Amino acid sequence: MKFVISDKKKFSVFSTLFRHLPQFTETINLHVSETGIYVQGMDTSQISLFEIKLKNDWFDEFTCEKNCVIGLVCSVFYKVFQCIDNLEQKMTIMFDETKDKLNVKLEGNNIIKDFEISLLDIDSEILNIPETEYDVDIEIDSGSIANYINQMLIFDETFTLRTTQENIILSSKNESGSMSITIKEESIISYAIEEELDLTLSFSLNYIKKICAFSKITKSTFINMKKNTPMRFHQSLDNKGFNESENYIRFYLAPKIDD
């Protein structure tokens, strides 16, 4: 197995993924096949599930003759990325199934850095995520939603997202007080909601904050909602819509249940 990233934008995306994943889990399995790489995992509380999909043609070079599962410590993998001197360098990742190591090579400016990462045997199964027809589809500027969430951390316990025919209303509250932000439809990139629907779901603001840590990866974020269903955050890594995207990171966050 071998894949190469030399495009600086893609390297930045790949690095950012492993920079923030430890907020959800310390270890992951890379499921590698001839079609690309797939990652799935949950946080320790099993409130949030994430998945990453990168097709083989997303990479500058990609070869995989035999399916393999590579268990990694996310923080160690990211520390290797930090050793790159500039984003113009080339990163080559290789795996030999006869050895329990992952080899990473960084090349650039007439300097070559070689790393050998010990692998883990992580016992986990891939969950089947059912296809869902959501009642609310939102595309919003990633920087804006991250900024709103940071402001709501003043009252950092419960986050509520209400969608009506005209507006999206974000609110947070705790014992100290509350805050709300009303976003008019004109300020949203795209907005589709079932006719006459008025939907309100509440979530842990702490988890929303963790998800928004990935906001710099893409210009926009898709948010999909349905009653009694986990909210889905989708960031397309191939500039396509959430239904057409083949390269992405997604989060599914279970809503809070009223007492």
Secondary structure by P-SEA (a helix, b strand, c coil): cbbbbccaaaaaaaaaaaaccccccccccccccccbbbbbbbcccccbbbbbbbccccccbbbbcccbbbbbcaaaaaaaaaacccccbbbbbbbbccccbbbbbbbcccbbbbbbbbbbbcbbbbbbbccccccbbbbccaaaaaaaaaaacccccbbbbbbcccbbbbbccccccbbbbbbccccccbbbbccccbbbbbccaaaaaaaacccccccbbbbbbbccccbbbbbbcccccccccccbbbbbbbbbbcc
